[in-house]
């Protein structure tokens, strides 16, 4: 798929679909798109998303954690999350992603907190339901790669991003916030589980993996030439990771431009950030 003006591949109200070995280049808005947050047990394998462009304007948020907030605008911004357009937009994590690659975009893989089913499925779940999209476990995330993303948000943009918030307001308008919003990953019985990312590789990212929620497990990950390898909150694990902050790649300089405030410069490379005393991280990795 080449030069799509809106989306690449959409999974809408469908379970058990296999999307395999597709190429999408130069698209506008979310590319591989799980639409309403109710779609589960789908398989995305060996797909490529490259050169993804946000709609309306890219969500930034400057140096803070709050991100930016957008409302749906008729004929301009139907889904306000498209201001954070990603190669893979995962509104429900109960799906499998095997061997995919994302290049560019607001992020490569985005896991927004979708607080309730959307679109045709609006109003089908009560607020305390453990099957709400933002609570669903990640079925499988294995061998995926993301690079050259996360630069629209100067402070906390990343190649793999778990955060943000998408829901309806009291008038029925979709509201999206791109920033720090937590999530609890739950089984249907309400017990807590971890989001497990296996054999994940990121490079030339602002941040390799950013997870604002609780209970993330990053196993056998590689981060090369990223301003920040990863940052987590809550109880989390990073096991058997390789963080290569500065390689011999001559193009590994990470630069930022903040047009609004007139700032320009280069990022200081950091392997992993221990953010505050409430963060509990079990680390086992080698820094080279």
N, C-alpha and C positions, 0 to 999 in steps of 0.2 A: 504494500500500500504506500503510495507516494503522494505528498502534498495534500493530505486531507485537511479540510477546513473546519471539521468538527468531529473529534474522536477518531479512533482507528478500529477497534473491535469492542463491542458492547455485549455484556452478559446481563440480560434483563429478565427478572422473574424466572430464572432457569437454574436448575440443579443438575449436576452430573454431566456437564459439558466438558469436552476436551478441546483445547485450543493449542495447536502444536505447530512449531516450525514456521512461524509467520514473521515477516519483516515489515516494520512500519517506520517511515522516515518523513520528517518535516510535517508534523501534525499540529493542529491548534486545539487546545484543551486536553483533558485527560485522554490518554491513548488507549491502553488496555483497561477497560472500565467496567467495574462491578457496580451496577447502577443504583439499586434501591436498598441495599444493605440486608436483603433477605436471601440472596443467592449463596448457596453453599455446595460443598463437595464438587466443585468444578476444578479442572486441572489445566494449568497454564505451563507448558513445557517448551523449552528451547525457542522462545520467541525473542525478538529484538525490537526495542523502541528507541529511536534516536531523533534528536533535535525536536523537542516538544516545547511549544510556546504557550505561556499563560494567556488567558482571555481577559480583556478589560484592562487590567494592570497587574503586575506581579505583586503578590503580598510580600511586604518587607518587615516592618516593625522595628527597624533600626537596631540599636544595641540592647534593647530590653528583651524580656521574655514574653510579653503579652501579645506579640504578633500584631496583625491588623484584622479588623472586622469588616465584613462586606455583607450587604443584603442583595438578594436577587433583584435584578432590574429587567423588566420586560424588554425584549428585543436587543438587550445588550449583554446581560449576564444572567442566564437562566439558572445555572447552578453556581453559586458564589465560590464554591471550592475550586472552580477552574482558574481562579487567581493564583492557585498553587498547583498548576497543572503538572502531572507526573507521568512518567512512562507507564507505570502500573498503579492504578488507583484501586485500593483494596478497602472497600467500605464494610466488608465482613471478612474476618480473618479465617473463617472455617472453610478454606480452600487451599489447594496445593500449588506451589510454585517451584518448578524444578528446572534448573539450568537456563534461566532467562537472563537477558542482558539489557540494561538501560543506560543510555548515554544522553546526558543533558537533561533539561527540564528543571522545574522548581525543585523537584527531587526525582530520584529514579524510581523508588517504591514508596508510596504514601499510604499510611494506615490512619486515616482520620477517625476521630471518635464520632460515630454516627449514633446519636442518642435515641433514635427511633426509626422504624422503617419509613422509607420515603415514597413519594410518587403514588403509584397505584396501591401501595401497601400501608399508606399512612393510616394510623389509628388502629392497627391490628394487634398491638401489644401494649400492655400496661407499663407504666414507668419503672416498676420494680421487677420486671421480668428478667430472669437470668439469660434469656435467649436474645436480648436486645443486641443489635449489631456490635456495639462497642465492647461487649463482654465476651464475645465468642473467641474460643481458642484458635490459635494458628494451627491449621491441620498439618501442613508441611511446607517448609521454606528451606530448600536444599540447593546448593551450588549456583546461587544467583550472583550476578555481578552488576555493579553500578559505578559509573564514573562521570566526571566533569559536570557535577550538579551541585545544588545547594548554595549558589552564590547570590540569588535574588534577595535572600534574607541575610544581611551582613553578619548578624550575631549568631544565629542558631540554625541556619539552613543546612541541610544534609542530603546525602545521597540516599539514605534510607531513613524515613521520618515517621515516627509514631507519636502523634499528638493532634492538635487542632480540635475543632468542635463544629459539627454541622447538625442543625435542628431547626424546627419551625418556631417562630415566635407566636404570640397570642393572636395575631392577625392571619396566621397561616403563611407568612412569608419565610422563605428559607434564609437563615442567618448562618454565616460561616466566620469563625475566628481561627486564624492560622497558628496561634501561639501555644503557650504552655497550658495544656489541658490533660489531666491524668486519666487513666483507665485502669480498671481491675479486670483481669482476664479470669473467666469463671467457666467451670463445667455447668451443665444444665442443673445439677443438684445444688449449685451455689458454692461448691468448694473451689478454692483458689488454685490456679495453675500458672505455669510460666509460658511466655511466648518464646519459642525456641527457633533460633536462626542457625542453620548448619552450613558450614563450608561457604561462607559468604565473603565476597571480595569487593572492596571499594578502593578507588584510587582517584587522585586529583579532585577531591571533594573539599568543600568547606569543612563539614564534619562527615565522617564516614557513616556512623550509625548514631542517631539521636532518638532516645526513647524517654518521653515525659512521664510514662505511666509506671506502674509497679510490676515487678516479677518478669524480668526479661533474662533470657539465657542465650548468650552468643558463644557458639562452639566452633572451634577451628576456623576463625575468621582471619582475614588479611586486610590491612589498611595501609596503603602506600601513598605517600605524598599528599596527605590530607592536613589541613590546618589543625584539626583535632580528630584523633582516631575515633573516639566514641565518648558519649556521656549518657549516664543512666540515672534514674531516681529509684527510690524504694529499695526493695531487696532484689539483687540481680547477680548474675554470674557471667564472667567472661573467661572462657577456658580454652587453652591451647591456641592463643591468638598470636599473630605476628603484626607488630606495629612498626612500620618502616617510615619514619617521619620525613627523612630526606634521602632520596635515592640519587643515583647518578643521572637520572632523567634531566636533561638540560632545560626542560619546560616545566619543572616542578615548582616554580614560584607561584604562590597563591596570592593574588592581588584582589583588593576590594575597591569599589568606587561608590560612595554615598552621595548621589547627585543632590538630594534634598538638603543635606547639611554641608556639602562642599568638602567632604573628606575623601582622601585617597591614600592608599598605602598597601603594605603587605602584611599578611597574617604571620604571627609567631607560631611555629609548629609545636603542637603538644600531642603526646601519645594518648594519654587518658586523663580525664579530669575528675578528681574527687571533689564533689561540689560542696557538700555541707555535712554536718554531723548526723543528719537523718538518713543519709544514703548508706546502704550496706551492700558492698560489692565484694564478691569472692573472685580474685584475679589469679590467673595462671597464664602468663604469656612471656614472650621474649621480645625485648626492644633492641633493635639493631641500628 
